Amino acid sequence: MYMKATVQEYDFHQRILVRDDPIAFAELAEWLYNPLVQDVRKRAGINADPMLVEEAVGEALLNYHDAPEKYDPSQISLRSYLIMAAYRDLQNAQVKENKLAKHQISLFDPAFQEGEIAGSQDTAEIIQNKLQVEELWKLIDEIFPDSTERRIVTLILNKVRSPDPYAQVLGLDDLPYDERLRQIRLVKYRITRRLRRRMAQQLDHTGGYVQ
């Protein structure tokens, strides 16, 4: 049978399909992640949010990991398949972000840090915002009962880019650098996906959104 997938893609696909190779997906993600981010960012344009692009790529990879049988290597290359999936996820995320922008509240707005009060805000509004932030952290506690995962969530919400704090929290300092980055990336994929899905559910129930 003629394959649109490359030989390397087909080999990875077969390894992931049988689900008895614990490192196949991690190796695939390491190999394709950066090229996928570049491809999706190029397709989306220079105004695309880099964080949303990375989340979309991570979502596409995880969805493929969860259901590799949906991919047909005879029809399309794996890289093209993942680009299409990630770009679709990015478009959906952008639509949602645009619709919800007026409801967003930043956890790190000066009004919420160290008791500071923004002078332009009405007291009632500040109190309401603080209550919403408290509700967000209660929601995070429900989603992530594990203290290590909550610390990772805090790093993500603070937009910490350096891998060092993540490695310290996860106890990965002794791993080789490349393996450390791979493990951190997978943890961030999974946690971000859980957080965004639950926040979307919360929005559907309340009509509001907190970030």
C-alpha positions, 0 to 999 in steps of 0.5 A, spaced: 500 500 500 502 506 498 503 511 504 503 518 504 507 518 511 514 518 511 518 512 513 519 515 520 512 517 521 510 510 519 514 507 524 512 512 530 505 510 528 506 503 528 509 503 535 504 508 538 498 504 535 501 497 539 501 501 545 507 497 548 512 502 547 513 507 553 517 512 550 514 512 542 510 518 544 515 522 547 520 521 542 515 523 537 513 529 540 520 531 541 521 530 534 515 534 531 514 539 536 518 545 534 517 544 527 509 543 528 509 550 532 513 553 526 508 551 521 502 552 525 505 559 527 506 561 519 499 558 517 496 562 523 500 569 521 504 573 525 499 576 530 497 569 533 498 568 540 504 564 541 501 561 547 495 559 544 499 556 538 503 552 543 497 549 546 494 547 540 500 543 538 500 540 544 493 538 544 493 536 537 499 531 539 495 529 545 489 527 541 493 523 536 496 519 542 489 518 545 486 516 538 492 514 533 487 509 530 484 516 527 490 517 523 490 514 516 498 514 514 495 512 507 492 518 506 496 524 509 503 525 512 503 525 520 506 532 520 500 534 515 495 531 519 497 534 526 498 541 523 491 541 520 489 538 527 493 544 531 490 549 526 483 547 527 484 547 535 488 554 534 482 557 530 477 554 536 481 557 541 482 564 538 474 564 537 473 563 544 478 567 547 475 573 542 468 572 545 470 571 552 475 577 552 471 582 556 470 577 561 477 575 563 480 577 569 488 576 570 490 573 577 496 577 576 493 584 576 496 589 581 489 589 584 490 582 586 497 583 588 499 584 596 493 587 597 494 593 592 488 597 590 487 600 583 485 607 584 480 607 578 476 601 580 470 602 584 470 598 591 464 593 589 468 591 583 474 590 586 471 586 591 467 582 586 473 581 582 477 578 588 471 573 589 472 571 582 479 570 583 478 566 590 473 562 586 478 560 581 483 558 586 477 553 589 476 550 582 483 549 581 484 545 588 478 541 585 481 540 578 488 538 581 488 535 588 495 533 588 500 539 590 505 538 585 500 539 580 497 545 583 504 548 583 505 547 576 499 550 575 501 556 578 507 556 574 503 556 568 499 561 570 505 566 571 507 564 564 514 562 567 518 560 561 524 557 564 524 549 565 528 550 571 522 551 576 518 546 573 524 541 573 525 543 581 517 542 582 517 535 578 524 532 581 527 532 574 533 535 576 537 529 575 535 527 568 539 529 562 537 536 559 533 533 553 529 528 557 528 533 562 525 538 557 521 532 554 518 530 561 516 537 563 513 539 556 508 532 557 506 535 564 505 542 561 500 539 555 496 535 560 495 540 565 494 545 561 489 541 557 485 539 563 485 546 566 482 549 559 477 544 559 474 545 566 474 552 565 470 552 559 465 548 562 465 553 568 464 558 563 458 554 560 455 554 567 456 561 569 457 565 563 463 568 565 471 567 565 477 568 569 484 567 567 
